[in-house]
Structures are given as C-alpha cells and as structure tokens.
Amino acid sequence: MHYLSLSALSFLVGIVVGLTGIGGASLITPMLIFGFQVPVSVAVSSDVVAATLMKIVGSAKHWRQQTIDLQAVTWLVSGSVPGSLLGVSLLHWIQQIETLNLDRILLRLLGVAILAIASIALVQLLVMSATPSFQFPLPPKLNLKTLTGRIIAVCIGAILGCIVGMTSVSSGSMFAIVLVTLFQLDAQKLVGTDLTQAAILLSVTSLGHFTLGTVDWNLVIPIWIGSVPGVLLGAKLCQIAPQKILRFAVYLMLVMVSWRLAHFT
C-alpha cells in the first residue's frame, strides 16, 4: 500500500469536498477499490469512518463563517440517522447469508447509487448552463415550520440515510440536490448545510460500520492526513471559487467512475 499516494490523493478530494460539499465517498471509495485494490466492503466502511472527520472539520469551518441553515440540518438528520442504521443492519443481514457475496452486492449498489446521483445533477447543471433563462419547475419551498414540511424532510432524510449506511455515498451529493430543490438554499449556505448534516449522519453511520468488522485503520489514517487539510483549504476558497465549473467537472468524473463500478467484476 502506497500510503503517501493515498494521502496525496485524499488531499485533492478534500479540496473538492470543501469547495463543493460533494464527491467525498463517491471519489475516495472507488479510488480505494481501483487504485489500491481494497476489498469493496473494507473500502466502504473505512471511507465512512475517514469521511466523518473530513465532514466534521469542514462543517466547523462553515459554522464559524455562519453559512449553515440549522433548521434544515435538524429535520434532515432526524430521518437520516435512523435510516443509516437501517442500511447498516441490511449489510449485517447480507453478511450472515453464506450464499450472498457482500463485496459483489456492494459494488453494484455503489455503481448504481453514484450513477443515479451524478447523472441527475449533471443533466440539471448542463441545462441550466446552456439555457440560463430556463427554470426547472420546482416544488414549493419546504416549510419546516409546519408538521407536513417536517415529516417530508424526515422521510427524505431516512431514504437517503439508508443509502449512505449501505454504500457510504450520497451523504453530500444527493442531499445537496434536496437542499437546492426543496429547501431552496442560496449558494452561500448550501455547502455549509450539506457538510454539517453529513458530519452528523456519518458520525452515527461510522459506529454501525465498526460492528461489521470491515474498518481498516491503515486506510483511515492516511486518508485523514490528506483530506483534513484539503477540506480546510477548500472551505476557505468556497466563497470565491467558480461553483458551476467545479460541480460540472466533479459530476462528469462521477458518471465515468460509477459506470466502471457497475460493470466491474
């Protein structure tokens, strides 16, 4: 294992996460699988633990910058935390069935999850860039002061949390789409809110993955060494960086990565 290379690549991923709020697990997990030949289940669990510290550090930076919508975080997390625990429980169930291959199942789930997330976001971004005057038909802004609004937020959080619990991906990417579409957050608060809910969600998800016995600290620590300073730098540059160009590049990369995951044997 080339630990220096792992830290260097994690530093670059950390910058991307700090800048855009997306791409953490969606980039690091495939990097571990393809670049370092790590078993899928170990890559997923180790990345969940590694991404937790990265998200916590990034969210702390945004907390100091006051770029977080705490109400959105509260209600999304109320659903995503129990949802992620359900996802981990499903992994336990798969692991105990001898006729099922956990790594193979996770590989397909990873590919499908990342492909769906990245494709939706990429199409949306391309349409908005090509025709700036075009407006996607958005549903009414979710009113978190009402019971209905809170129930919807909790249910969405639970569904996405389950995906995170099983695959480690979408803690940033899919939640970002939800925050833009339903919560209609402005650009300044989007990244900070996304990172904060992900930090809380992954903290709990990490505890669940420890029980699977697939966390490798020899992977987690080099990722921390690279990603933590990377996400700090990215968060610092967030307010001046060209978000559209960065997101386009990240989503395009994720589409290509997910396609390879889905067809990898």
C-alpha positions as CSV (number, residue, x, y, z in Angstrom):
1,M,0.0,0.0,0.0
2,H,1.4,3.4,-1.0
3,Y,0.3,5.5,2.0
4,L,1.9,8.7,0.7
5,S,-0.1,8.4,-2.6
6,L,-3.3,7.7,-0.7
7,S,-2.8,10.9,1.5
8,A,-1.9,13.0,-1.6
9,L,-5.0,11.9,-3.5
10,S,-7.1,12.3,-0.3
11,F,-5.8,15.9,-0.1
12,L,-7.2,16.6,-3.6
13,V,-10.5,15.0,-2.7
14,G,-10.7,17.1,0.5
15,I,-10.3,20.3,-1.5
16,V,-13.2,19.2,-3.8
17,V,-15.4,18.4,-0.8
18,G,-14.6,21.8,0.9
19,L,-15.3,23.7,-2.3
20,T,-18.5,22.0,-3.4
21,G,-19.7,19.8,-0.5
22,I,-19.8,16.8,-2.8
23,G,-17.6,14.0,-4.0
24,G,-16.1,12.6,-0.8
25,A,-17.1,9.0,-0.6
26,S,-18.1,9.0,-4.3
27,L,-14.4,9.6,-5.1
28,I,-12.5,8.0,-2.3
29,T,-14.3,4.7,-2.3
30,P,-13.7,4.0,-6.0
31,M,-10.2,5.2,-5.6
32,L,-9.6,2.6,-2.9
33,I,-11.2,-0.1,-5.0
34,F,-9.5,0.6,-8.3
35,G,-6.3,2.4,-7.3
36,F,-5.3,0.4,-4.2
37,Q,-7.2,-2.9,-4.8
38,V,-9.0,-2.7,-1.4
39,P,-12.0,-5.2,-1.0
40,V,-15.3,-3.3,-1.5
41,S,-16.7,-3.8,2.0
42,V,-13.4,-2.6,3.6
43,A,-13.3,0.4,1.2
44,V,-16.9,1.4,2.1
45,S,-16.5,1.0,5.8
46,S,-13.1,2.7,6.0
47,D,-14.3,5.5,3.9
48,V,-17.3,6.1,6.1
49,V,-15.0,6.5,9.1
50,A,-12.5,8.6,7.2
51,A,-15.1,10.9,5.7
52,T,-16.6,11.6,9.1
53,L,-13.6,13.6,10.4
54,M,-13.4,15.4,7.0
55,K,-17.0,16.4,7.1
56,I,-16.8,17.5,10.8
57,V,-13.8,19.7,10.1
58,G,-15.4,21.2,7.0
59,S,-18.7,21.9,8.9
60,A,-16.8,23.5,11.8
61,K,-15.2,25.9,9.3
62,H,-18.6,26.8,7.8
63,W,-20.1,27.2,11.3
64,R,-17.5,29.9,12.0
65,Q,-18.4,31.5,8.7
66,Q,-22.2,31.3,9.7
67,T,-23.0,29.6,6.4
68,I,-25.3,26.8,7.8
69,D,-29.1,26.5,7.9
70,L,-29.6,24.8,11.2
71,Q,-33.3,24.2,10.7
72,A,-32.7,22.2,7.6
73,V,-29.9,20.2,9.3
74,T,-32.1,19.4,12.2
75,W,-35.0,17.8,10.3
76,L,-32.9,16.0,7.7
77,V,-30.7,14.4,10.4
78,S,-33.8,13.3,12.3
79,G,-34.6,11.0,9.4
80,S,-31.1,10.2,8.0
81,V,-29.6,8.9,11.3
82,P,-32.1,6.1,11.8
83,G,-32.2,5.5,8.1
84,S,-28.4,4.9,8.0
85,L,-28.7,2.5,10.9
86,L,-31.2,0.5,8.9
87,G,-28.8,0.5,6.0
88,V,-26.0,-0.9,8.2
89,S,-28.4,-3.5,9.6
90,L,-29.1,-4.7,6.0
91,L,-25.4,-5.1,5.5
92,H,-25.2,-7.3,8.6
93,W,-28.1,-9.4,7.2
94,I,-26.3,-9.8,3.8
95,Q,-23.0,-10.6,5.6
96,Q,-24.6,-13.5,7.5
97,I,-26.0,-15.2,4.4
98,E,-23.3,-17.6,3.0
99,T,-24.8,-17.7,-0.5
100,L,-24.6,-13.9,-0.9
101,N,-21.3,-12.1,-1.7
102,L,-21.3,-8.8,0.2
103,D,-18.5,-7.3,-1.9
104,R,-20.2,-8.0,-5.2
105,I,-23.5,-6.7,-4.0
106,L,-21.9,-3.5,-2.6
107,L,-20.0,-3.0,-5.9
108,R,-23.3,-2.9,-7.9
109,L,-25.0,-0.8,-5.3
110,L,-22.1,1.7,-5.4
111,G,-22.2,1.9,-9.1
112,V,-26.0,2.4,-9.4
113,A,-26.1,4.9,-6.5
114,I,-23.3,7.1,-7.8
115,L,-24.5,6.9,-11.4
116,A,-28.0,8.0,-10.5
117,I,-26.9,10.9,-8.3
118,A,-24.3,12.2,-10.7
119,S,-26.4,11.8,-13.9
120,I,-29.4,13.7,-12.4
121,A,-27.1,16.5,-11.1
122,L,-25.1,16.7,-14.4
123,V,-28.2,17.0,-16.6
124,Q,-29.6,19.7,-14.4
125,L,-26.3,21.6,-14.4
126,L,-25.9,21.3,-18.2
127,V,-29.4,22.5,-18.9
128,M,-29.0,25.5,-16.6
129,S,-25.7,26.4,-18.1
130,A,-26.8,26.0,-21.8
131,T,-30.1,27.9,-21.2
132,P,-29.6,30.3,-18.3
133,S,-33.1,31.6,-18.7
134,F,-34.6,28.1,-18.4
135,Q,-36.2,27.5,-15.0
136,F,-36.8,23.9,-13.8
137,P,-40.3,23.5,-12.3
138,L,-39.5,23.5,-8.6
139,P,-42.0,22.3,-6.0
140,P,-43.0,24.9,-3.4
141,K,-40.2,25.6,-0.8
142,L,-40.5,23.1,2.1
143,N,-41.9,24.9,5.1
144,L,-40.2,23.4,8.1
145,K,-42.4,25.4,10.5
146,T,-45.3,23.1,9.5
147,L,-45.8,19.4,10.5
148,T,-46.2,18.3,6.9
149,G,-42.9,20.0,5.9
150,R,-41.1,18.4,8.8
151,I,-42.5,14.9,8.0
152,I,-41.4,15.2,4.4
153,A,-37.9,16.3,5.4
154,V,-37.6,13.4,7.9
155,C,-38.8,10.9,5.3
156,I,-36.3,12.1,2.6
157,G,-33.6,12.0,5.2
158,A,-34.4,8.5,6.1
159,I,-34.3,7.2,2.5
160,L,-31.0,8.9,1.7
161,G,-29.6,7.9,5.1
162,C,-30.3,4.2,4.3
163,I,-28.3,4.6,1.0
164,V,-25.4,6.2,2.9
165,G,-25.5,3.4,5.5
166,M,-25.2,0.7,2.9
167,T,-22.8,2.4,0.4
168,S,-21.2,5.4,2.1
169,V,-22.1,7.6,-0.9
170,S,-24.7,10.4,-1.3
171,S,-24.1,11.9,2.2
172,G,-23.2,15.1,0.3
173,S,-24.2,14.7,-3.4
174,M,-27.9,13.7,-3.1
175,F,-28.5,15.8,0.0
176,A,-27.2,18.8,-1.9
177,I,-29.8,18.2,-4.6
178,V,-32.5,18.1,-2.0
179,L,-31.3,21.3,-0.3
180,V,-31.4,23.1,-3.6
181,T,-34.7,21.7,-4.8
182,L,-36.8,21.5,-1.7
183,F,-35.1,23.8,0.7
184,Q,-34.0,26.3,-2.0
185,L,-30.9,27.4,-0.1
186,D,-28.7,30.1,-1.5
187,A,-25.2,29.2,-2.7
188,Q,-23.5,30.5,0.4
189,K,-25.4,28.3,2.8
190,L,-25.7,25.2,0.6
191,V,-22.2,23.8,1.1
192,G,-22.1,24.5,4.9
193,T,-25.5,23.0,5.5
194,D,-24.7,20.0,3.4
195,L,-21.4,19.4,5.2
196,T,-23.0,19.7,8.6
197,Q,-25.8,17.3,8.1
198,A,-23.3,14.8,6.6
199,A,-21.0,15.2,9.6
200,I,-23.8,14.2,12.0
201,L,-25.0,11.4,9.7
202,L,-21.6,9.9,9.1
203,S,-20.7,10.0,12.8
204,V,-23.5,7.7,13.6
205,T,-23.0,5.6,10.5
206,S,-19.4,5.0,11.4
207,L,-20.4,3.4,14.7
208,G,-22.6,1.0,12.7
209,H,-19.7,0.1,10.3
210,F,-17.4,-0.7,13.3
211,T,-19.7,-3.5,14.2
212,L,-19.2,-5.0,10.7
213,G,-15.5,-5.5,11.4
214,T,-14.5,-4.1,8.0
215,V,-12.9,-0.8,9.1
216,D,-9.1,-0.7,8.2
217,W,-7.3,2.0,10.2
218,N,-4.3,1.6,7.9
219,L,-6.5,3.2,5.3
220,V,-8.4,5.6,7.5
221,I,-5.4,7.4,9.0
222,P,-3.7,8.3,5.6
223,I,-7.0,9.5,4.3
224,W,-7.4,11.7,7.3
225,I,-3.8,13.1,6.9
226,G,-4.6,14.2,3.4
227,S,-8.3,15.0,3.4
228,V,-8.5,17.2,6.6
229,P,-6.1,19.9,5.4
230,G,-7.6,19.6,1.9
231,V,-11.2,20.2,3.1
232,L,-10.0,23.2,5.2
233,L,-8.4,24.7,2.2
234,G,-11.4,24.0,0.1
235,A,-13.8,25.6,2.6
236,K,-11.7,28.7,2.7
237,L,-11.8,29.0,-1.1
238,C,-15.5,28.1,-1.3
239,Q,-16.9,31.6,-1.4
240,I,-14.6,32.7,-4.3
241,A,-14.4,29.5,-6.4
242,P,-16.5,29.1,-9.7
243,Q,-19.0,26.6,-8.3
244,K,-20.6,25.7,-11.7
245,I,-17.4,24.7,-13.4
246,L,-16.2,22.7,-10.3
247,R,-19.5,20.9,-10.0
248,F,-19.6,20.0,-13.7
249,A,-16.1,18.5,-13.5
250,V,-16.9,16.5,-10.4
251,Y,-20.3,15.2,-11.7
252,L,-18.7,14.2,-15.0
253,M,-16.0,12.3,-13.2
254,L,-18.6,10.6,-11.0
255,V,-20.6,9.4,-14.0
256,M,-17.5,7.8,-15.5
257,V,-16.4,6.2,-12.2
258,S,-19.9,4.9,-11.5
259,W,-20.1,3.3,-14.9
260,R,-16.9,1.4,-14.3
261,L,-18.1,0.3,-10.8
262,A,-21.4,-1.0,-12.2
263,H,-19.5,-3.1,-14.8
264,F,-16.5,-4.1,-12.7
265,T,-16.1,-7.8,-12.0
